[in-house]
Amino acid sequence: MDKNLVDGLSSGFLSNNPYFSAGFGLLGVGAGLAILRQGGRRLASTIKRQMLVTLEIPSKDKSYQWILNWISEEARKSNLMALTRMQRGARMGYFEKKIIAATNPRQLSVQTQFKQHDNGNVSADFNFVPGPGKHLFKYNQCWIQVDRVRETKMLDLVNGAPWETVTLTTLNRDREIFAEILENAQKRAIEQQEGKTVIFNSVGPEWRPFGPPRKKRLLNSVVLDKGIGESLVKDVKEFINNSKWYDDRGIPYRRGYLLYGPPGTGKTSFIQALSGELGYNICVLNLSERGHTDDRLNYLLTVAPERSIILLEDIDAAFNKVRTSNDQGGYQGSMVTFSGLLNALDGVSSSEERIIFMTTNHIERLDPALIRPGRVDYKVYLGNATDYQINAMFNRFYPSVSNDKLSEKFTSLLSNYSISTAQLQGHFVQHKADPQDAIKNVGEIISNAKRISG
């Protein structure tokens, strides 16, 4: 067949066939839409990269909770201002009302904290923070989107809580606002802790606040024997103020203290009062905690929060407990070794710029290697109440009493007995309203006390 004839028939058939033409048309439209869609995505991605900036904060970061609390406070203030405008009859446009509605978070999470008041009553404080989802708020004329994401398949191996992130998004030209937000969030968190002491506990490989910040304990609320408290405070302050002296002489900048004596003599109470006097926090380290190892102990001492006292309570009991048991469940306790503790205190890899306090009721049980200079630089014995302490505590609990003979009488009744300051405090609290009543019922203390021989 003639080739020209075939080409002519094919050309005529294809060009005159409406189904074929429609198919080609649909194919072209589909391809065009696909190209436009892909191009649109690329364009949107490019615009997003060029115009927007994001800041991601994981839940393990220290600033995570600061940011949530700060955003909650800013959103509350913004909505309060908008509500005030509406109540005053200010004219607001449709879009302005919509934006105000969008900035009012509808997905909230609650954080409950308990507060103990001076009169002993306890109340709950509920703090609402943005919950998982997207939120919008305005700060310093900048719109910021908050996206809080809670993973359902990823857990924090330390506490079993879901892994979370908070992502802040704003225009690229406003990227400096992130640094300002972080600074303000930190400032707000610090202001909430002013005048208070934060107690940290070790949870796995990190330090976490144990409960809300506590009211600072006054130094004069703990009565030690004459001159002991003043000497301790003076030594700690001299250490804090002389870091350059240590550096110039190549001496590790750390200091260890050991408070020892019978139970109830004010060892832990004095450390709490000292931290309040210095404006320091307290990191309580339990060497018997399950899962502790030598490496983890060294790491915890290295990453302890700044301006904090590290407290090792009842250090004598740390290595007297059985580490493993064949009982049902196969409990595995702490794996901290004695040599590991010694290396953490003053080994090559031990940290500096730290203050460590140890307490014990039985100094005779401590290995001499643990309490040698360099690991323990200052030892203080806190015994049962002396006449000086009994008299001082009486005057402190009954400041309105001007008759010194009452305190002298109370002191004379107890001077021949071995009584702890904790027992004295309990007695004064029991008879807080009447000093005469405290003297009259002094037998309550004597009945549980040992008489001092000689």
C-alpha positions, 0 to 999 in steps of 0.5 A, spaced: 500 500 500 502 506 498 505 510 504 502 516 503 495 513 503 496 510 509 499 516 512 493 520 510 488 515 512 491 515 519 492 523 520 485 524 518 482 518 522 486 521 528 484 528 527 477 527 526 476 522 532 473 526 537 474 520 543 482 520 541 482 528 541 478 528 548 483 523 551 489 527 549 486 533 552 485 530 558 492 527 558 494 534 557 490 537 562 492 532 567 499 533 566 499 540 566 495 540 573 500 535 576 506 540 574 502 546 577 501 542 583 508 540 584 511 547 582 506 549 587 509 545 592 516 547 591 514 554 590 510 553 597 516 550 600 521 555 597 517 561 600 516 557 607 524 556 607 525 564 605 519 567 609 518 563 615 523 560 621 522 555 626 525 553 633 524 546 636 524 545 643 524 538 645 521 536 652 528 534 655 531 541 654 531 545 661 527 551 657 521 546 655 517 547 661 519 555 661 516 556 654 510 552 656 508 557 662 510 563 659 506 562 653 500 560 657 501 567 661 502 571 654 496 568 651 492 570 658 494 577 658 493 578 650 486 575 651 485 579 657 487 585 653 482 583 648 476 582 652 477 589 656 477 592 649 470 589 647 467 591 654 469 598 653 466 598 646 471 598 642 470 597 634 473 591 632 473 588 625 470 581 623 477 579 622 480 582 628 475 578 632 476 571 628 484 572 630 482 573 637 478 567 637 484 563 634 489 566 639 484 563 645 487 556 646 482 550 646 486 545 647 489 545 654 493 541 659 493 542 667 499 542 671 497 541 679 502 543 684 501 543 692 502 549 696 503 549 704 502 556 707 505 558 713 499 556 718 500 549 715 494 549 710 495 546 704 492 548 697 492 546 690 495 551 684 492 549 677 496 552 672 494 551 665 499 550 659 497 549 651 496 542 650 498 538 644 496 541 637 497 548 634 496 555 637 497 562 635 499 568 639 501 575 638 508 578 642 511 584 640 507 585 634 509 578 631 505 573 630 507 566 632 504 559 631 506 554 637 505 547 635 506 542 641 506 535 638 506 529 643 509 522 640 505 516 641 510 511 640 516 514 643 517 514 650 522 517 655 526 511 657 527 515 664 520 516 666 516 513 661 512 519 659 511 520 652 516 524 648 514 531 646 516 537 642 514 544 642 515 548 635 515 556 634 514 559 627 514 566 625 516 570 619 524 570 618 524 578 619 522 576 626 527 571 628 530 575 633 524 574 637 526 567 639 532 569 643 527 574 647 522 569 648 527 564 651 530 570 655 523 572 658 521 565 659 527 564 663 526 570 667 519 569 669 521 562 671 527 565 676 522 570 678 518 564 681 523 561 684 526 568 688 526 567 695 525 560 695 529 553 695 529 548 689 530 541 691 532 537 685 532 529 685 536 525 681 532 521 676 536 516 671 541 520 668 539 527 670 536 532 675 529 534 676 525 538 681 522 535 686 515 538 688 515 546 687 520 551 690 520 551 697 520 557 702 527 559 704 529 556 711 532 562 715 539 560 718 537 562 725 531 557 725 536 552 726 540 553 733 547 549 733 551 549 739 555 556 740 559 558 734 558 552 730 553 555 725 557 561 724 564 558 723 560 553 717 557 559 714 564 563 714 567 557 711 562 556 705 562 563 703 570 564 703 570 558 699 565 561 694 568 567 694 575 565 692 575 561 686 581 565 683 585 563 689 584 556 687 585 557 680 592 561 681 594 555 685 592 549 681 587 546 686 581 543 684 575 548 686 571 543 690 569 543 697 567 537 702 563 537 708 561 532 713 556 533 719 555 527 723 552 526 730 546 522 733 539 523 729 535 529 730 541 534 731 539 538 725 544 536 720 539 536 714 535 542 717 542 546 717 544 544 710 537 547 708 538 553 712 545 554 709 542 553 702 537 559 703 542 563 706 547 563 700 541 563 695 543 556 693 538 550 691 539 543 694 541 536 689 539 530 693 543 524 691 541 517 693 547 512 692 542 506 693 537 508 688 536 503 683 540 503 676 545 508 679 552 506 676 559 509 677 559 512 670 552 515 672 554 518 679 560 521 676 555 524 670 550 527 675 556 530 679 558 533 673 551 536 670 549 538 677 545 545 677 549 551 678 549 554 685 547 548 688 549 544 694 550 536 693 547 532 699 549 525 700 545 523 706 546 517 711 553 516 707 554 510 712 548 506 709 550 507 702 554 501 702 552 497 707 545 495 703 545 488 699 546 490 692 542 484 689 537 479 691 535 472 689 528 474 692 522 473 687 522 479 682 530 479 682 531 486 684 537 489 682 539 495 686 544 500 685 551 498 682 555 504 685 562 501 688 566 504 693 572 506 689 567 509 684 564 514 689 572 516 691 573 517 684 567 521 683 569 525 689 576 527 687 578 523 681 581 525 675 574 525 671 571 528 677 567 535 676 569 542 680 566 548 682 561 544 687 560 544 694 558 537 697 555 535 704 555 528 707 551 526 713 551 520 717 549 518 724 555 513 725 562 516 723 565 510 726 562 506 720 566 510 714 572 508 711 578 513 712 579 513 705 572 517 704 573 522 709 580 524 708 582 531 706 580 533 699 574 529 699 572 531 706 575 538 708 571 540 714 568 535 719 563 538 724 560 534 730 552 536 731 551 532 738 544 533 742 542 539 745 547 543 750 545 548 755 546 553 750 541 550 745 536 549 750 536 556 752 536 559 745 531 555 743 526 556 748 527 564 747 526 563 740 519 559 741 517 564 746 520 571 744 515 575 748 517 572 754 522 577 758 523 573 764 530 570 763 528 566 769 523 562 765 528 559 760 534 558 765 529 554 769 527 550 763 534 549 761 536 547 768 530 541 768 533 538 762 541 539 763 542 532 765 539 529 760 541 527 753 535 530 748 536 532 741 534 538 738 528 535 734 525 533 741 525 540 743 522 543 737 516 538 738 515 539 745 515 547 743 510 546 738 506 542 742 506 547 747 506 553 743 501 558 746 504 558 753 511 557 756 509 556 763 505 550 760 512 547 756 516 548 763 510 544 767 510 538 762 517 538 761 516 530 764 514 529 757 521 529 754 525 527 760 521 520 760 524 519 753 531 521 754 537 518 757 540 521 763 547 523 762 552 520 767 556 524 771 
